[in-house]
Amino acid sequence: MVARLILLVSAAALGGCSLAPKLGTVAPSVPQSWPVGDAYLRQSEAALPEARAETVFTDPRLQRLFILARENNRDLRIAAANVAAARATYRIARGNQLPEIAAGAGGSRSDSGGSGTSFTSGPRNRFNADIGITAFELDLFGRLASLSEAEQQRFFATEAGARTTRIALTGEIADAWSTYAADASLLRIATDTVKAAERSVFLTRARLTGGIAPRTDLRQAEQILETAKADVALQTTALAQDANALRLLLGTDVPAELLPRDVSETDTALVVPAAGLDSQILLRRPDVVQAEFGLRAANADIGAARAALFPRISLTGVLGFASDALGSLFTSGGFAWSAGADVGYSIFSGGAGRASVARSKAQRDAALAQYELAIQTAFREVADALARAGTIEAQLASNRRQVEATRDTQRLVDARYRAGVDSFLANLDAQRAGYAAERTLVNTQLVRAQNRIALYRSLAVEAD
């Protein structure tokens, strides 16, 4: 009898209908291809495939930093713990759909204190053992199934969020590494300028002592020197702060041999992702996937809220053995069983049940808007990165030509100044222009590196 009851309960649980609305497929609210125009590369007219860290960041030093971060970064540990918690929450919700079986045993001893000739006198032993189903709800309307599905979707969303964290961390490490390289180059430029300015001040002072140059020439030369010294102090601080940023991202000390020495090292350390298909690839981004699972979880909550409007049926069942003597504990006369069912329905709740359904629908609508916004944001991020990639090489080439022109100008003006043809002011202006042009070139090289990192972040599906 009890076996039949258990089979009946299981069949009822499996046959429970779901009141969750059909979600269907949400059409991406973005164009089918990337924008085209002067700001975009010809290859950008097609979408880019997913970018992987091992193919974008080819420098072994960067890859070693990624490994250190995976082993020590605290954000990754938090993300992993959140995934584990979400998985456990889903298992709890799933367990609520199954019968809870409990077992128990007990014993007692009593003595009536009568004479030894009485059948009821003397010490008596009583033992019992039972096993049963405790408060199992028949999921006729799919309430528990919807709750379980909602938690499963939230678990999937949390896992996708953890992947987003890993991708973001990889991009941040590459950003900090590139910034360190740029600041190292700026520090070198400032240091070289200090050395050149010190020689200029020494020569100008000698000319002033000899009565050849006015005092204004010396003061102007000192301005160049002090400006460069201030930049050395500034870049020294920036370099130390860059190292601190990397240390935080890694969660451990940064080996000195893994740090770049010049911004030019980013030219080969970061590779532009290759061209691919269409903008539908954005649906693979983990932040978009996370928003989609959030939408599905909100949709399942509607089914649970609707099912809560219907009666709840709970079953209990117990089977066991009871005996006054240990020897007859498992005889046929010692067997006992019982079963029961309870039906509960709230007659009046002030409209709370229907309000719960309305709230779930509103939350589903918000999740849908959030999902669409995630896709639109992803599209803009890729389009912005492509727009910058389409013009950065031309800008970089112009900056390099400008540096060459200013260096040649410095040589020519310095020679003319020493020959007494040009004024010292023209010489100083050439030095300032050359210093500014070199700093601009470094900053443009950093922008190109950051643009490649932005493309990786926009298209990555998983951090390696």
WORA-V424468 format. One line per field, one symbol per residue. burial: # if it has 24 or more other ideal C-beta (glycine too) atoms within 12 Angstrom, else .. A space follows every 10 residues. Layout:
burial->???
This chain:
burial->.#..##..#. .##..#.### #.#....#.# ..###....# #..#.##### ###..####. ###.###### ..#.##..#. .##..#..## ..#..##.#. .......... .......... ......#### .##..##### ########## ########## ########## ########## ########## .###.##..# #.##..#... ..#...##.# #####.##.. ##..#..##. .##..##.## ...#...### .######.## ###.##..## ########## ########## ########## .######### ####....#. .......... .......... ..#..##..# ..##..##.# ##.##..##. ########## ##...#..## ..#..##.## ..##..#... ...#..##.# ########## ########## ########## ####
